[in-house]
Amino acid sequence: MLILAIDTSAVASAALISDDAMESVVDSFATEDTRSHAEVLAPGIGKLLAGAGLTGADIDAIVTGVGPGPFTGLRSGIATARTLAFVWNKPLYGLMSLDAIALEVAESTAAAPEFLVATDARRKEVYWARYSLEHGQLPDLVDGPHVGFASELPDLPVFGAGAGLYADVLRADEDFAATQPDAASLGQFALARLASGRPLLDSTPLYLRESDAQVPGPRKRAL
């Protein structure tokens, strides 16, 4: 099975994931910029496919990170995934973006029976979720996702860029203090879940906040 994974909850990233290769990640890219998703994502996917000698016909499924994340960036990735799934006539799945970091934690020596993953939600807040490793190597979501102040999180080890930002109040792991969700880990997690028969989400975004952009109300009558 060959998956095209996309995530733009923080940085723009895409990856080709295959269960036929010795290394499941065929190729991937991720930017460092958190504000140029629309400009780099589609060209980056085109280069991934060309570099691997593939076309959309070779893809079996598309997986997109559904957040939580900022409106503009998250919409870019989900809209791209939906468009490609429609044009290529391929199944589309969603996966919570924080799961990508959770998988990296689970595969590391820093893993604890229960832990938190946190990313930057701006406004001095973090997006976070709680995970457990009690039932196997794949992390199980116990609680979340949520958005809130770092000081309000449970007293557990915290992984991800959100933890790095607020290391003064969180039990942040230094090795993961700058880690953002990326499509490579997201695709690996999705492939593992599909192989085990565990369900994935649809592509509905997890914004967790109301949009700052509001529909204007009716004009006030002039006196």
Secondary structure as UniProt FT lines:
FT   STRAND          2..7
FT   STRAND          13..18
FT   STRAND          25..30
FT   HELIX           37..52
FT   HELIX           56..58
FT   STRAND          61..65
FT   HELIX           71..88
FT   STRAND          92..95
FT   HELIX           98..106
FT   TURN            109..110
FT   STRAND          114..122
FT   TURN            123..124
FT   STRAND          125..132
FT   TURN            134..135
FT   STRAND          140..148
FT   HELIX           150..152
FT   STRAND          157..159
FT   HELIX           161..165
FT   TURN            166..169
FT   STRAND          171..172
FT   HELIX           174..176
FT   TURN            177..178
FT   HELIX           183..195
FT   TURN            196..197
//
